[in-house]
Amino acid sequence: MLRLPPRARTGLGLVALLVLAAALRWPFWREALRTPLDGDTSLLALMALHPAQTGTTLWGQPYGSPLEAWLLAPFLALTGPRSLTVHVFYFTLGLLLVPAAFLVARRLEPGIEWHAATLAAAPSAYLLLLSASPPPLYPLELLICAALLGGALALERRLARGEAVGLALLLWGGLAGLAFWTHLMAASVVATGLAFLACSAGPLRRRLWPALVGLVLGAWPLALGFDWSV
């Protein structure tokens, strides 16, 4: 009997879950492909067609980053302004939540990662619907928040051991700022991550200052686009 190394088994398991996720989502994807893009998604697509003119927020709005538009831009540059490209882009972001759930769960508590990934692959019908026609910013924001949670869990042991993690904290803070810039709903994850890191650092909480610097720098574009006269 052929025995695969652990990494290969993990990879095959994740591929199987992605196939399951795609099969469950296919009826919703099929309906989404028959439906015109809504206003918000069309706005992101227009921004992606003009990446040099996106500004620091969604066009006409005082919130949201153009990050999704920047990621979508090269695909629309290859295919032209096709709604199919936009749909497939969001379908893919939704599928990426399966390995994201796996990685965060394994970092949190080894042994539960397959349960978490299975729940992400086969959620409730409403979440399956949202995976086909999600509001812009939400899919990417969930992936960024998953990266923040996983990053905080990875830093926890290093902080407890007193290791030098200044650069890692700066990068984590920059990602937290980007999440905050992309959508304000990330505030709860950012606050929870900072509180967790503060507890991990113990009496050496002053070591967290690079994370705060990164947070300010990452979220700074949001302040540039905000209408302070309101």
N, CA and C atoms as a LAMMPS dump frame, in Angstrom:
ITEM: TIMESTEP
0
ITEM: NUMBER OF ATOMS
690
ITEM: BOX BOUNDS ff ff ff
-5.0000000000000000e+02 5.0000000000000000e+02
-5.0000000000000000e+02 5.0000000000000000e+02
-5.0000000000000000e+02 5.0000000000000000e+02
ITEM: ATOMS id mol type element x y z
1 1 1 N 0.847 -1.195 0
2 1 2 C 0 0 0
3 1 3 C 0.888 1.252 0
4 2 1 N 0.587 2.167 -0.908
5 2 2 C 1.383 3.381 -1.044
6 2 3 C 1.133 4.306 0.135
7 3 1 N 2.218 4.702 0.768
8 3 2 C 2.115 5.63 1.886
9 3 3 C 2.65 6.984 1.462
10 4 1 N 1.809 7.977 1.592
11 4 2 C 2.201 9.332 1.207
12 4 3 C 2.739 10.077 2.42
13 5 1 N 3.677 10.978 2.206
14 5 2 C 4.161 11.796 3.321
15 5 3 C 3.045 12.691 3.833
16 6 1 N 3.152 13.169 5.083
17 6 2 C 2.072 13.967 5.678
18 6 3 C 1.667 15.18 4.835
19 7 1 N 2.656 15.872 4.269
20 7 2 C 2.317 17.061 3.483
21 7 3 C 1.504 16.698 2.249
22 8 1 N 1.852 15.577 1.627
23 8 2 C 1.11 15.143 0.448
24 8 3 C -0.321 14.767 0.823
25 9 1 N -0.489 14.077 1.947
26 9 2 C -1.831 13.711 2.394
27 9 3 C -2.654 14.961 2.701
28 10 1 N -2.002 15.938 3.335
29 10 2 C -2.703 17.19 3.636
30 10 3 C -3.123 17.887 2.351
31 11 1 N -2.199 17.939 1.386
32 11 2 C -2.521 18.576 0.118
33 11 3 C -3.663 17.899 -0.599
34 12 1 N -3.652 16.568 -0.645
35 12 2 C -4.732 15.834 -1.302
36 12 3 C -6.056 16.032 -0.575
37 13 1 N -5.995 16.074 0.762
38 13 2 C -7.216 16.3 1.534
39 13 3 C -7.822 17.658 1.255
40 14 1 N -6.966 18.674 1.158
41 14 2 C -7.467 20.014 0.861
42 14 3 C -8.028 20.098 -0.557
43 15 1 N -7.367 19.422 -1.49
44 15 2 C -7.902 19.395 -2.86
45 15 3 C -9.284 18.745 -2.872
46 16 1 N -9.435 17.654 -2.131
47 16 2 C -10.742 16.979 -2.066
48 16 3 C -11.804 17.902 -1.479
49 17 1 N -11.434 18.659 -0.441
50 17 2 C -12.39 19.588 0.148
51 17 3 C -12.73 20.723 -0.814
52 18 1 N -11.762 21.174 -1.578
53 18 2 C -12.028 22.224 -2.564
54 18 3 C -12.961 21.716 -3.667
55 19 1 N -12.775 20.46 -4.054
56 19 2 C -13.685 19.861 -5.041
57 19 3 C -15.096 19.775 -4.471
58 20 1 N -15.201 19.36 -3.208
59 20 2 C -16.509 19.315 -2.546
60 20 3 C -17.125 20.709 -2.482
61 21 1 N -16.312 21.701 -2.096
62 21 2 C -16.813 23.074 -1.999
63 21 3 C -17.312 23.564 -3.352
64 22 1 N -16.561 23.283 -4.419
65 22 2 C -16.968 23.719 -5.756
66 22 3 C -18.26 23.022 -6.182
67 23 1 N -18.383 21.732 -5.868
68 23 2 C -19.59 20.99 -6.248
69 23 3 C -20.825 21.553 -5.537
70 24 1 N -20.68 21.883 -4.256
71 24 2 C -21.808 22.435 -3.508
72 24 3 C -22.167 23.844 -3.991
73 25 1 N -21.177 24.571 -4.436
74 25 2 C -21.409 25.953 -4.869
75 25 3 C -21.869 26.057 -6.322
76 26 1 N -21.669 25.005 -7.085
77 26 2 C -21.947 25.086 -8.509
78 26 3 C -23.372 25.546 -8.829
79 27 1 N -24.442 25.027 -8.192
80 27 2 C -25.782 25.545 -8.518
81 27 3 C -25.907 27.046 -8.28
82 28 1 N -25.245 27.553 -7.235
83 28 2 C -25.295 28.985 -6.946
84 28 3 C -24.43 29.761 -7.945
85 29 1 N -23.281 29.189 -8.3
86 29 2 C -22.432 29.832 -9.301
87 29 3 C -23.165 29.933 -10.637
88 30 1 N -23.864 28.876 -11.002
89 30 2 C -24.563 28.846 -12.288
90 30 3 C -25.605 29.955 -12.359
91 31 1 N -26.317 30.153 -11.26
92 31 2 C -27.311 31.232 -11.24
93 31 3 C -26.641 32.606 -11.252
94 32 1 N -25.508 32.709 -10.546
95 32 2 C -24.788 33.984 -10.52
96 32 3 C -24.296 34.358 -11.916
97 33 1 N -23.851 33.362 -12.683
98 33 2 C -23.353 33.631 -14.032
99 33 3 C -24.454 34.113 -14.966
100 34 1 N -25.693 33.794 -14.635
101 34 2 C -26.832 34.246 -15.449
102 34 3 C -27.36 35.605 -15.01
103 35 1 N -26.789 36.124 -13.928
104 35 2 C -27.29 37.379 -13.344
105 35 3 C -26.309 38.51 -13.624
106 36 1 N -26.802 39.67 -14.062
107 36 2 C -25.893 40.809 -14.279
108 36 3 C -25.214 41.221 -12.971
109 37 1 N -24.037 41.781 -13.085
110 37 2 C -23.332 42.275 -11.902
111 37 3 C -24.146 43.369 -11.236
112 38 1 N -24.171 43.358 -9.9
113 38 2 C -24.886 44.423 -9.201
114 38 3 C -24.059 45.71 -9.218
115 39 1 N -24.628 46.767 -8.673
116 39 2 C -23.988 48.075 -8.752
117 39 3 C -22.632 48.131 -8.075
118 40 1 N -22.539 47.578 -6.863
119 40 2 C -21.279 47.648 -6.126
120 40 3 C -20.176 46.847 -6.822
121 41 1 N -20.533 45.645 -7.292
122 41 2 C -19.545 44.822 -7.969
123 41 3 C -19.12 45.452 -9.288
124 42 1 N -20.065 46.064 -9.992
125 42 2 C -19.728 46.766 -11.233
126 42 3 C -18.772 47.914 -10.964
127 43 1 N -18.97 48.585 -9.833
128 43 2 C -18.071 49.676 -9.461
129 43 3 C -16.648 49.166 -9.267
130 44 1 N -16.5 48.035 -8.572
131 44 2 C -15.164 47.452 -8.393
132 44 3 C -14.556 47.067 -9.73
133 45 1 N -15.385 46.545 -10.641
134 45 2 C -14.878 46.155 -11.95
135 45 3 C -14.407 47.377 -12.738
136 46 1 N -15.147 48.474 -12.656
137 46 2 C -14.732 49.706 -13.337
138 46 3 C -13.424 50.226 -12.75
139 47 1 N -13.289 50.151 -11.435
140 47 2 C -12.028 50.561 -10.804
141 47 3 C -10.881 49.679 -11.28
142 48 1 N -11.162 48.375 -11.45
143 48 2 C -10.123 47.457 -11.905
144 48 3 C -9.704 47.757 -13.336
145 49 1 N -10.625 48.289 -14.124
146 49 2 C -10.285 48.652 -15.504
147 49 3 C -9.451 49.923 -15.566
148 50 1 N -9.452 50.694 -14.481
149 50 2 C -8.687 51.943 -14.422
150 50 3 C -7.887 51.969 -13.116
151 51 1 N -6.95 51.029 -12.929
152 51 2 C -6.257 50.895 -11.634
153 51 3 C -5.45 52.114 -11.235
154 52 1 N -5 52.904 -12.2
155 52 2 C -4.202 54.087 -11.868
156 52 3 C -5.062 55.236 -11.362
157 53 1 N -6.387 55.093 -11.448
158 53 2 C -7.294 56.162 -11.049
159 53 3 C -8.212 55.744 -9.91
160 54 1 N -7.826 54.724 -9.166
161 54 2 C -8.728 54.215 -8.134
162 54 3 C -8.829 55.133 -6.925
163 55 1 N -7.772 55.895 -6.611
164 55 2 C -7.803 56.721 -5.416
165 55 3 C -7.554 55.884 -4.174
166 56 1 N -8.024 56.362 -3.029
167 56 2 C -7.774 55.66 -1.769
168 56 3 C -9.019 55.017 -1.164
169 57 1 N -10.176 55.227 -1.792
170 57 2 C -11.407 54.584 -1.314
171 57 3 C -12.204 54.123 -2.528
172 58 1 N -13.35 53.513 -2.272
173 58 2 C -14.248 53.192 -3.367
174 58 3 C -14.712 54.484 -4.03
175 59 1 N -14.882 54.442 -5.325
176 59 2 C -15.328 55.637 -6.032
177 59 3 C -16.649 56.147 -5.465
178 60 1 N -16.654 57.404 -5.082
179 60 2 C -17.877 58.029 -4.592
180 60 3 C -18.219 57.706 -3.16
181 61 1 N -17.343 56.978 -2.45
182 61 2 C -17.629 56.589 -1.075
183 61 3 C -16.46 56.97 -0.171
184 62 1 N -16.729 57.254 1.102
185 62 2 C -15.639 57.606 2.025
186 62 3 C -15.05 56.403 2.751
187 63 1 N -15.197 55.219 2.197
188 63 2 C -14.713 54.019 2.882
189 63 3 C -14.253 52.999 1.84
190 64 1 N -13.58 51.97 2.331
191 64 2 C -13.161 50.861 1.478
192 64 3 C -11.863 51.136 0.748
193 65 1 N -11.017 50.119 0.645
194 65 2 C -9.778 50.253 -0.115
195 65 3 C -9.991 49.727 -1.53
196 66 1 N -9.144 50.135 -2.468
197 66 2 C -9.226 49.608 -3.842
198 66 3 C -8.459 48.299 -4.016
199 67 1 N -8.14 47.604 -2.914
200 67 2 C -7.302 46.415 -2.996
201 67 3 C -7.91 45.347 -3.898
202 68 1 N -9.197 45.076 -3.77
203 68 2 C -9.827 44.074 -4.626
204 68 3 C -9.747 44.487 -6.087
205 69 1 N -9.927 45.778 -6.351
206 69 2 C -9.838 46.26 -7.73
207 69 3 C -8.434 46.058 -8.283
208 70 1 N -7.413 46.301 -7.461
209 70 2 C -6.034 46.097 -7.904
210 70 3 C -5.759 44.635 -8.199
211 71 1 N -6.296 43.727 -7.377
212 71 2 C -6.089 42.303 -7.605
213 71 3 C -6.848 41.817 -8.84
214 72 1 N -8.003 42.41 -9.094
215 72 2 C -8.806 42.029 -10.247
216 72 3 C -8.251 42.607 -11.549
217 73 1 N -7.54 43.724 -11.458
218 73 2 C -7.087 44.462 -12.637
219 73 3 C -6.313 43.609 -13.646
220 74 1 N -5.299 42.825 -13.235
221 74 2 C -4.56 42.068 -14.25
222 74 3 C -5.405 41.041 -14.989
223 75 1 N -6.421 40.491 -14.33
224 75 2 C -7.27 39.508 -14.997
225 75 3 C -8.165 40.175 -16.04
226 76 1 N -8.71 41.353 -15.702
227 76 2 C -9.506 42.081 -16.681
228 76 3 C -8.636 42.613 -17.808
229 77 1 N -7.373 42.898 -17.502
230 77 2 C -6.455 43.332 -18.556
231 77 3 C -6.236 42.208 -19.57
232 78 1 N -6.26 40.956 -19.106
233 78 2 C -6.068 39.811 -19.998
234 78 3 C -7.333 39.468 -20.782
235 79 1 N -8.485 39.547 -20.131
236 79 2 C -9.727 39.079 -20.761
237 79 3 C -10.582 40.201 -21.323
238 80 1 N -10.281 41.436 -20.938
239 80 2 C -11.167 42.531 -21.303
240 80 3 C -12.306 42.645 -20.302
241 81 1 N -13.183 43.631 -20.481
242 81 2 C -14.272 43.86 -19.51
243 81 3 C -15.379 42.815 -19.605
244 82 1 N -15.11 41.633 -19.07
245 82 2 C -16.076 40.531 -19.101
246 82 3 C -16.593 40.263 -17.689
247 83 1 N -17.898 40.147 -17.568
248 83 2 C -18.478 39.853 -16.26
249 83 3 C -18.064 38.472 -15.77
250 84 1 N -17.811 37.533 -16.707
251 84 2 C -17.38 36.194 -16.318
252 84 3 C -16.091 36.262 -15.512
253 85 1 N -15.166 37.113 -15.909
254 85 2 C -13.897 37.245 -15.189
255 85 3 C -14.138 37.71 -13.76
256 86 1 N -15.055 38.663 -13.595
257 86 2 C -15.352 39.18 -12.262
258 86 3 C -15.984 38.091 -11.4
259 87 1 N -16.915 37.351 -11.979
260 87 2 C -17.56 36.27 -11.225
261 87 3 C -16.546 35.229 -10.778
262 88 1 N -15.691 34.791 -11.695
263 88 2 C -14.712 33.758 -11.361
264 88 3 C -13.737 34.264 -10.306
265 89 1 N -13.387 35.536 -10.364
266 89 2 C -12.511 36.131 -9.349
267 89 3 C -13.126 35.982 -7.959
268 90 1 N -14.41 36.299 -7.825
269 90 2 C -15.061 36.189 -6.514
270 90 3 C -15.322 34.737 -6.136
271 91 1 N -15.601 33.877 -7.11
272 91 2 C -15.734 32.454 -6.795
273 91 3 C -14.439 31.933 -6.164
274 92 1 N -13.313 32.346 -6.741
275 92 2 C -12.009 31.88 -6.259
276 92 3 C -11.72 32.392 -4.854
277 93 1 N -12.03 33.67 -4.593
278 93 2 C -11.821 34.207 -3.247
279 93 3 C -12.618 33.41 -2.222
280 94 1 N -13.836 33.036 -2.587
281 94 2 C -14.655 32.244 -1.671
282 94 3 C -14.055 30.874 -1.393
283 95 1 N -13.506 30.236 -2.417
284 95 2 C -12.896 28.922 -2.22
285 95 3 C -11.646 29.001 -1.353
286 96 1 N -10.927 30.108 -1.432
287 96 2 C -9.699 30.247 -0.648
288 96 3 C -9.964 30.283 0.851
289 97 1 N -11.222 30.506 1.235
290 97 2 C -11.546 30.491 2.655
291 97 3 C -11.423 29.087 3.25
292 98 1 N -11.484 28.062 2.4
293 98 2 C -11.357 26.685 2.899
294 98 3 C -9.945 26.433 3.428
295 99 1 N -8.89 26.638 2.623
296 99 2 C -7.543 26.453 3.203
297 99 3 C -7.218 27.468 4.285
298 100 1 N -7.82 28.671 4.201
299 100 2 C -7.582 29.669 5.255
300 100 3 C -8.114 29.168 6.589
301 101 1 N -9.309 28.59 6.587
302 101 2 C -9.882 28.044 7.818
303 101 3 C -9.018 26.894 8.342
304 102 1 N -8.513 26.078 7.429
305 102 2 C -7.653 24.952 7.815
306 102 3 C -6.4 25.449 8.532
307 103 1 N -5.732 26.437 7.957
308 103 2 C -4.464 26.911 8.507
309 103 3 C -4.646 27.603 9.854
310 104 1 N -5.693 28.425 9.978
311 104 2 C -5.929 29.109 11.254
312 104 3 C -6.281 28.1 12.341
313 105 1 N -7.143 27.139 12.012
314 105 2 C -7.552 26.14 13.004
315 105 3 C -6.376 25.276 13.437
316 106 1 N -5.503 24.908 12.493
317 106 2 C -4.349 24.086 12.87
318 106 3 C -3.406 24.843 13.785
319 107 1 N -3.27 26.147 13.542
320 107 2 C -2.423 26.956 14.422
321 107 3 C -3.063 27.112 15.799
322 108 1 N -4.397 27.197 15.825
323 108 2 C -5.091 27.388 17.095
324 108 3 C -5.105 26.129 17.942
325 109 1 N -5.446 25.004 17.332
326 109 2 C -5.572 23.743 18.071
327 109 3 C -5.368 22.583 17.099
328 110 1 N -4.159 22.056 17
329 110 2 C -3.922 20.94 16.079
330 110 3 C -4.905 19.797 16.327
331 111 1 N -5.492 19.331 15.236
332 111 2 C -6.474 18.256 15.339
333 111 3 C -7.868 18.69 14.945
334 112 1 N -8.13 20.008 14.959
335 112 2 C -9.462 20.489 14.587
336 112 3 C -9.472 21.107 13.196
337 113 1 N -8.311 21.108 12.521
338 113 2 C -8.224 21.816 11.248
339 113 3 C -9.138 21.238 10.174
340 114 1 N -9.292 19.908 10.176
341 114 2 C -10.154 19.31 9.15
342 114 3 C -11.621 19.606 9.408
343 115 1 N -11.999 19.706 10.677
344 115 2 C -13.379 20.082 11.006
345 115 3 C -13.66 21.51 10.527
346 116 1 N -12.721 22.422 10.798
347 116 2 C -12.906 23.812 10.388
348 116 3 C -12.956 23.93 8.871
349 117 1 N -12.061 23.235 8.176
350 117 2 C -12.031 23.312 6.717
351 117 3 C -13.301 22.714 6.104
352 118 1 N -13.809 21.635 6.715
353 118 2 C -15.04 21.024 6.211
354 118 3 C -16.225 21.963 6.385
355 119 1 N -16.277 22.651 7.522
356 119 2 C -17.351 23.625 7.732
357 119 3 C -17.253 24.775 6.733
358 120 1 N -16.028 25.192 6.409
359 120 2 C -15.864 26.253 5.413
360 120 3 C -16.243 25.77 4.02
361 121 1 N -15.984 24.509 3.735
362 121 2 C -16.311 23.957 2.421
363 121 3 C -17.809 23.705 2.268
364 122 1 N -18.468 23.318 3.353
365 122 2 C -19.891 22.972 3.294
366 122 3 C -20.664 23.752 4.356
367 123 1 N -20.8 25.07 4.179
368 123 2 C -21.525 25.877 5.161
369 123 3 C -23.028 25.841 4.905
370 124 1 N -23.752 26.728 5.559
371 124 2 C -25.203 26.803 5.355
372 124 3 C -25.513 27.315 3.955
373 125 1 N -26.764 27.113 3.549
374 125 2 C -27.167 27.519 2.195
375 125 3 C -26.989 29.018 1.973
376 126 1 N -27.238 29.818 3.008
377 126 2 C -27.096 31.27 2.853
378 126 3 C -25.651 31.654 2.567
379 127 1 N -24.712 31.004 3.253
380 127 2 C -23.306 31.293 3.011
381 127 3 C -22.865 30.789 1.642
382 128 1 N -23.472 29.691 1.17
383 128 2 C -23.196 29.237 -0.183
384 128 3 C -23.664 30.272 -1.196
385 129 1 N -24.81 30.867 -0.921
386 129 2 C -25.314 31.926 -1.805
387 129 3 C -24.378 33.119 -1.81
388 130 1 N -23.901 33.51 -0.633
389 130 2 C -22.982 34.644 -0.552
390 130 3 C -21.644 34.338 -1.224
391 131 1 N -21.255 33.069 -1.247
392 131 2 C -19.997 32.718 -1.909
393 131 3 C -20.09 32.881 -3.418
394 132 1 N -21.324 32.883 -3.951
395 132 2 C -21.518 33.059 -5.39
396 132 3 C -21.689 34.525 -5.765
397 133 1 N -22.39 35.273 -4.923
398 133 2 C -22.641 36.692 -5.205
399 133 3 C -22.362 37.515 -3.958
400 134 1 N -21.095 37.618 -3.575
401 134 2 C -20.771 38.321 -2.333
402 134 3 C -20.735 39.824 -2.517
403 135 1 N -21 40.583 -1.47
404 135 2 C -20.768 42.024 -1.548
405 135 3 C -19.276 42.278 -1.721
406 136 1 N -18.883 43.236 -2.539
407 136 2 C -17.456 43.535 -2.691
408 136 3 C -16.811 43.866 -1.344
409 137 1 N -15.542 43.587 -1.24
410 137 2 C -14.69 43.812 -0.079
411 137 3 C -14.779 42.693 0.954
412 138 1 N -15.935 42.068 1.093
413 138 2 C -16.098 41.079 2.147
414 138 3 C -15.227 39.834 1.951
415 139 1 N -15.188 39.213 0.76
416 139 2 C -14.379 37.986 0.638
417 139 3 C -12.904 38.226 0.933
418 140 1 N -12.342 39.28 0.35
419 140 2 C -10.928 39.562 0.589
420 140 3 C -10.687 39.947 2.038
421 141 1 N -11.619 40.679 2.632
422 141 2 C -11.463 41.072 4.024
423 141 3 C -11.431 39.858 4.944
424 142 1 N -12.249 38.852 4.652
425 142 2 C -12.233 37.631 5.455
426 142 3 C -10.892 36.918 5.351
427 143 1 N -10.321 36.9 4.164
428 143 2 C -9.012 36.268 3.99
429 143 3 C -7.925 37.034 4.746
430 144 1 N -7.981 38.365 4.699
431 144 2 C -6.998 39.163 5.432
432 144 3 C -7.151 38.937 6.933
433 145 1 N -8.385 38.894 7.412
434 145 2 C -8.613 38.663 8.84
435 145 3 C -8.131 37.28 9.257
436 146 1 N -8.301 36.292 8.393
437 146 2 C -7.776 34.959 8.692
438 146 3 C -6.256 35.004 8.809
439 147 1 N -5.613 35.768 7.915
440 147 2 C -4.157 35.911 7.986
441 147 3 C -3.742 36.615 9.274
442 148 1 N -4.529 37.597 9.719
443 148 2 C -4.223 38.289 10.972
444 148 3 C -4.323 37.351 12.165
445 149 1 N -5.371 36.548 12.195
446 149 2 C -5.531 35.605 13.306
447 149 3 C -4.406 34.576 13.308
448 150 1 N -4.106 34.042 12.132
449 150 2 C -3.02 33.077 12.054
450 150 3 C -1.681 33.692 12.417
451 151 1 N -1.463 34.94 11.988
452 151 2 C -0.219 35.617 12.321
453 151 3 C -0.072 35.881 13.807
454 152 1 N -1.173 36.276 14.443
455 152 2 C -1.126 36.52 15.886
456 152 3 C -0.823 35.232 16.644
457 153 1 N -1.404 34.128 16.196
458 153 2 C -1.146 32.843 16.85
459 153 3 C 0.304 32.408 16.644
460 154 1 N 0.852 32.713 15.462
461 154 2 C 2.245 32.36 15.2
462 154 3 C 3.206 33.196 16.042
463 155 1 N 2.856 34.458 16.281
464 155 2 C 3.72 35.346 17.055
465 155 3 C 3.645 35.078 18.552
466 156 1 N 2.569 34.45 18.986
467 156 2 C 2.334 34.281 20.428
468 156 3 C 3.483 33.547 21.109
469 157 1 N 3.918 32.425 20.557
470 157 2 C 4.985 31.643 21.184
471 157 3 C 6.305 32.391 21.138
472 158 1 N 6.555 33.083 20.044
473 158 2 C 7.819 33.812 19.931
474 158 3 C 7.878 34.953 20.938
475 159 1 N 6.757 35.612 21.148
476 159 2 C 6.721 36.671 22.157
477 159 3 C 6.925 36.098 23.552
478 160 1 N 6.287 34.969 23.827
479 160 2 C 6.411 34.353 25.146
480 160 3 C 7.849 33.927 25.432
481 161 1 N 8.589 33.547 24.38
482 161 2 C 9.988 33.138 24.557
483 161 3 C 10.942 34.325 24.568
484 162 1 N 10.414 35.524 24.336
485 162 2 C 11.255 36.711 24.347
486 162 3 C 12.09 36.892 23.094
487 163 1 N 11.692 36.278 21.976
488 163 2 C 12.446 36.407 20.737
489 163 3 C 12.283 37.804 20.138
490 164 1 N 13.231 38.175 19.274
491 164 2 C 13.161 39.455 18.567
492 164 3 C 12.178 39.316 17.403
493 165 1 N 11.04 39.981 17.512
494 165 2 C 9.993 39.857 16.49
495 165 3 C 9.542 41.226 15.996
496 166 1 N 10.427 42.217 16.071
497 166 2 C 10.046 43.567 15.687
498 166 3 C 9.554 43.661 14.257
499 167 1 N 10.285 43.066 13.312
500 167 2 C 9.889 43.129 11.907
501 167 3 C 8.58 42.39 11.671
502 168 1 N 8.429 41.23 12.314
503 168 2 C 7.189 40.463 12.16
504 168 3 C 5.997 41.245 12.713
505 169 1 N 6.198 41.932 13.829
506 169 2 C 5.116 42.748 14.388
507 169 3 C 4.781 43.912 13.477
508 170 1 N 5.797 44.518 12.863
509 170 2 C 5.552 45.622 11.937
510 170 3 C 4.73 45.147 10.74
511 171 1 N 5.075 43.981 10.211
512 171 2 C 4.329 43.432 9.085
513 171 3 C 2.903 43.069 9.495
514 172 1 N 2.768 42.491 10.694
515 172 2 C 1.423 42.155 11.179
516 172 3 C 0.591 43.428 11.322
517 173 1 N 1.192 44.472 11.903
518 173 2 C 0.465 45.726 12.053
519 173 3 C 0.103 46.343 10.716
520 174 1 N 1.016 46.25 9.728
521 174 2 C 0.705 46.767 8.399
522 174 3 C -0.466 46.039 7.774
523 175 1 N -0.505 44.709 7.946
524 175 2 C -1.63 43.929 7.433
525 175 3 C -2.917 44.295 8.169
526 176 1 N -2.808 44.538 9.48
527 176 2 C -3.984 44.956 10.255
528 176 3 C -4.499 46.31 9.753
529 177 1 N -3.572 47.231 9.458
530 177 2 C -3.98 48.514 8.916
531 177 3 C -4.643 48.374 7.563
532 178 1 N -4.102 47.481 6.72
533 178 2 C -4.71 47.232 5.415
534 178 3 C -6.111 46.665 5.573
535 179 1 N -6.29 45.762 6.538
536 179 2 C -7.618 45.203 6.795
537 179 3 C -8.581 46.296 7.246
538 180 1 N -8.105 47.179 8.113
539 180 2 C -8.945 48.265 8.618
540 180 3 C -9.301 49.229 7.501
541 181 1 N -8.342 49.479 6.614
542 181 2 C -8.586 50.352 5.466
543 181 3 C -9.598 49.727 4.508
544 182 1 N -9.479 48.411 4.296
545 182 2 C -10.359 47.736 3.351
546 182 3 C -11.801 47.732 3.834
547 183 1 N -12.019 47.478 5.104
548 183 2 C -13.384 47.52 5.651
549 183 3 C -13.303 47.661 7.165
550 184 1 N -14.118 48.536 7.71
551 184 2 C -14.066 48.8 9.144
552 184 3 C -14.521 47.611 9.986
553 185 1 N -15.148 46.619 9.353
554 185 2 C -15.574 45.457 10.13
555 185 3 C -14.376 44.681 10.671
556 186 1 N -13.175 44.962 10.154
557 186 2 C -11.979 44.295 10.658
558 186 3 C -11.57 44.802 12.034
559 187 1 N -12.201 45.875 12.517
560 187 2 C -11.78 46.468 13.79
561 187 3 C -11.815 45.453 14.927
562 188 1 N -12.821 44.593 14.958
563 188 2 C -12.922 43.615 16.053
564 188 3 C -11.778 42.61 15.993
565 189 1 N -11.402 42.172 14.786
566 189 2 C -10.303 41.213 14.65
567 189 3 C -8.975 41.873 15.007
568 190 1 N -8.788 43.116 14.549
569 190 2 C -7.551 43.837 14.862
570 190 3 C -7.423 44.04 16.368
571 191 1 N -8.509 44.474 17.02
572 191 2 C -8.474 44.706 18.465
573 191 3 C -8.22 43.41 19.218
574 192 1 N -8.872 42.326 18.784
575 192 2 C -8.666 41.031 19.438
576 192 3 C -7.23 40.56 19.257
577 193 1 N -6.693 40.726 18.045
578 193 2 C -5.312 40.324 17.793
579 193 3 C -4.324 41.099 18.639
580 194 1 N -4.528 42.415 18.754
581 194 2 C -3.635 43.234 19.578
582 194 3 C -3.729 42.839 21.05
583 195 1 N -4.943 42.587 21.527
584 195 2 C -5.113 42.175 22.92
585 195 3 C -4.44 40.834 23.176
586 196 1 N -4.555 39.922 22.229
587 196 2 C -3.925 38.608 22.359
588 196 3 C -2.401 38.748 22.393
589 197 1 N -1.857 39.585 21.514
590 197 2 C -0.41 39.792 21.491
591 197 3 C 0.064 40.461 22.783
592 198 1 N -0.743 41.388 23.304
593 198 2 C -0.381 42.053 24.551
594 198 3 C -0.333 41.052 25.698
595 199 1 N -1.283 40.138 25.735
596 199 2 C -1.265 39.109 26.781
597 199 3 C -0.066 38.172 26.603
598 200 1 N 0.27 37.881 25.35
599 200 2 C 1.4 36.994 25.089
600 200 3 C 2.72 37.634 25.49
601 201 1 N 2.814 38.948 25.311
602 201 2 C 4.058 39.654 25.631
603 201 3 C 4.25 39.825 27.127
604 202 1 N 3.177 39.702 27.902
605 202 2 C 3.281 39.839 29.349
606 202 3 C 3.738 41.231 29.749
607 203 1 N 4.691 41.33 30.668
608 203 2 C 5.137 42.648 31.14
609 203 3 C 5.939 43.418 30.093
610 204 1 N 6.281 42.781 28.97
611 204 2 C 7.071 43.453 27.933
612 204 3 C 6.18 43.951 26.797
613 205 1 N 5.016 44.491 27.16
614 205 2 C 4.064 44.939 26.145
615 205 3 C 4.607 46.094 25.301
616 206 1 N 5.582 46.802 25.843
617 206 2 C 6.151 47.913 25.064
618 206 3 C 6.798 47.409 23.775
619 207 1 N 7.102 46.128 23.715
620 207 2 C 7.684 45.558 22.509
621 207 3 C 6.707 45.535 21.344
622 208 1 N 5.441 45.814 21.611
623 208 2 C 4.434 45.763 20.553
624 208 3 C 4.37 47.039 19.725
625 209 1 N 5.228 48.024 20.035
626 209 2 C 5.113 49.289 19.319
627 209 3 C 5.265 49.151 17.802
628 210 1 N 6.066 48.207 17.258
629 210 2 C 6.105 48.082 15.794
630 210 3 C 4.747 47.725 15.186
631 211 1 N 3.958 46.935 15.919
632 211 2 C 2.627 46.581 15.41
633 211 3 C 1.736 47.814 15.327
634 212 1 N 1.855 48.705 16.302
635 212 2 C 1.05 49.928 16.282
636 212 3 C 1.496 50.863 15.16
637 213 1 N 2.81 50.93 14.937
638 213 2 C 3.321 51.747 13.827
639 213 3 C 2.813 51.197 12.494
640 214 1 N 2.894 49.884 12.33
641 214 2 C 2.4 49.268 11.103
642 214 3 C 0.914 49.487 10.906
643 215 1 N 0.149 49.428 11.998
644 215 2 C -1.29 49.65 11.926
645 215 3 C -1.609 51.054 11.416
646 216 1 N -0.919 52.049 11.961
647 216 2 C -1.152 53.429 11.533
648 216 3 C -0.768 53.617 10.067
649 217 1 N 0.378 53.079 9.675
650 217 2 C 0.834 53.24 8.296
651 217 3 C -0.094 52.51 7.316
652 218 1 N -0.531 51.313 7.697
653 218 2 C -1.399 50.55 6.81
654 218 3 C -2.77 51.164 6.634
655 219 1 N -3.281 51.809 7.68
656 219 2 C -4.627 52.398 7.624
657 219 3 C -4.607 53.855 7.189
658 220 1 N -3.418 54.444 7.007
659 220 2 C -3.331 55.871 6.715
660 220 3 C -4.109 56.286 5.469
661 221 1 N -4.115 55.51 4.366
662 221 2 C -4.881 55.933 3.185
663 221 3 C -6.362 56.154 3.458
664 222 1 N -6.899 55.459 4.458
665 222 2 C -8.312 55.656 4.799
666 222 3 C -8.555 57.088 5.255
667 223 1 N -7.619 57.649 6.014
668 223 2 C -7.756 59.015 6.48
669 223 3 C -7.69 60.01 5.314
670 224 1 N -6.918 59.677 4.289
671 224 2 C -6.812 60.562 3.133
672 224 3 C -8.113 60.662 2.355
673 225 1 N -8.868 59.563 2.338
674 225 2 C -10.108 59.57 1.574
675 225 3 C -11.322 59.936 2.367
676 226 1 N -11.193 60.084 3.684
677 226 2 C -12.356 60.377 4.539
678 226 3 C -12.736 61.85 4.445
679 227 1 N -14.03 62.097 4.38
680 227 2 C -14.53 63.465 4.329
681 227 3 C -14.662 63.976 5.76
682 228 1 N -13.678 64.73 6.228
683 228 2 C -13.648 65.21 7.616
684 228 3 C -14.612 66.353 7.866
685 229 1 N -15.274 66.849 6.82
686 229 2 C -16.229 67.938 7.02
687 229 3 C -17.579 67.446 7.492
688 230 1 N -17.805 66.132 7.425
689 230 2 C -19.096 65.564 7.846
690 230 3 C -19.215 65.631 9.353
